Amino acid sequence: MSRQTKLYRRWAFEMRQRSLFLPGERVGIAVSGGPDSILLLDFMSQFARQTGLCPAVLHFNHHLRGSESDADEKFVAARAAEYGLEFVRGEAAVARIARDKRQNLEAAARELRYRFFLSLIRQGKLDKVVTGHTANDQAETVLLRLLRGAGARGLGGIYPVLEGKIVRPFLSLGRREIEKEIETRRLTFRTDSSNLNPRFSRNKIRLELLPLLERDFNPAIVPLLKNLADRARDDEAYLEQMAAELARPWRIREDRAEKIPLSALAGFPPAIERRVLRQMIASMRGGSLRGYTGLHFEALRHFAAESRSGKTLTLPGGLEASKEFNWLILRPQTPAADPPGFSFDVSPPAELALPALGIKFRFQVVENVHDEAPRKTYNENESFRIDFERIGGSLLLRNWRPGDRFRPWGRRKAHKVKELFQELKVPLEHRRLWPVLSTGNAIVWVRDFPPAADFVASATSRKLLTIQEEPLSDVGANSGGGI
């Protein structure tokens, strides 16, 4: 029979004060068989009777220790029967899955275990799941993340409630309190031999670092680190809210991209800037930041502040960042192999449709009537005026290619077309299919620029090549080809 000990009364009062559970909720108690989870089972079964909860016992077999893992499962099933509770099991070959995914064994085990818990909630079989994480687990987590270079978010450690569904009701209890309570209640438990293996980072912290800190530096190191995590979570919640509010007027969601003006981003304090970038990435990835560390966000801050326009930065999870003039843009990564461009012979008069761009071009050769300014580049119909007799070869309408250079009329020297794109502020995603008219190795004209200086019409030109661009309203009208 469970006892109304001082520790239980204190803990039950805390649970009621925090309103973590509602009467009638179906709560899964995650039980590995170890001391923390066995005491959790005893506390929760007693608390459920007093508050009207509907508990069940959950056990996930990782199959990491052969017969020992199977014995743990049988032990937990027997405890569930003793308490008169439903026993629900899950399993996975964690070592094989971790190997196949090239994943850390501990991370793979945690991911699969929580996937099992959350699947029961999604199926409507449970409302919440409770786990037996303690103040010592919190201290170990904070130290582990500190040693890995975590910021305030990471130092928040294990959150008391995850996604409103996973609850950690033992985070205020230390391991010594738990061991004493188990002895008082005369509870039996299993010992996981893998917890004694110092090759795992967490075990090394538990077995060596924490005892050293407690013995030589501060005997209250566990509550100190637990309180540090509490404060870090409070600070993080406030800064996250501030970042969202300050960035809201500036952030733009456009198709599959997130963008923000660089001038606005640079005006935020660094603490806010980091969180704005993190929120933008989380938004692009459905809320997940898996695969990201503080180093990635610092690299992104550095990229936003110092890289030139037109540069890109590859990010984890299939994202890339790009700088386009005054914008930082996050979008799904461009496939390594771009789809093909286009290339069409032009024999005026001709009409070519480019459905991918939603436009068509009409090419005509006309006699120069010498009644306009000799070097006017547009007439009233916005047609380009090129000296057709200077071309002297076949014409090709194609997409822009890296390395293209030409000297537009009015310029003293040739420029890379890429540089001209930057002047015109042509977005990166529009450049690949940008129309270019060439003859041989020479570029005659680039869309939205004057003709090349060597081909522009003069007062003495006799035949003029005109290029008219129109919106594409009927693809079937294309008489010369298209993309």
Secondary structure, 3 states (H helix, E strand, C coil): CCCCCHHHHHHHHHHHHHCCCCCCCEEEEECCCCHHHHHHHHHHHHHHHHHCCEEEEEEEECCCCCHHHHHHHHHHHHHHHHHCCEEEEEECCHHHHHHHCCCCHHHHHHHHHHHHHHHHHHCCCCCEEECCCCHHHHHHHHHHHHHCCCCHHHHCCCCCEECCCEECCCCCCCHHHHHHHHHHHCCCCCCCHHHHCCCCHHHHHHHHHHHHHHHHCCCCHHHHHHHHHHHHHHHHHHHHHHHHHHHCCCCEEECCEEEEEHHHHHCCCHHHHHHHHHHHHHHHCCCCCCCCCHHHHHHHHHHHHHCCCCCEEEECCCEEEEEECCEEEEEECCCCCCCCCCEEEECCCEEEEECCCCEEEEEEEEECCCCCCCCCCECCCCCEEEEHHHCCCCEEEEECCCCCEECECCCCCCEEHHHHHHHHCCCHHHHCCCEEEEECCEEEEECCCCCECCCECCCCCCEEEEEEEEECCCHHHCCCCEC
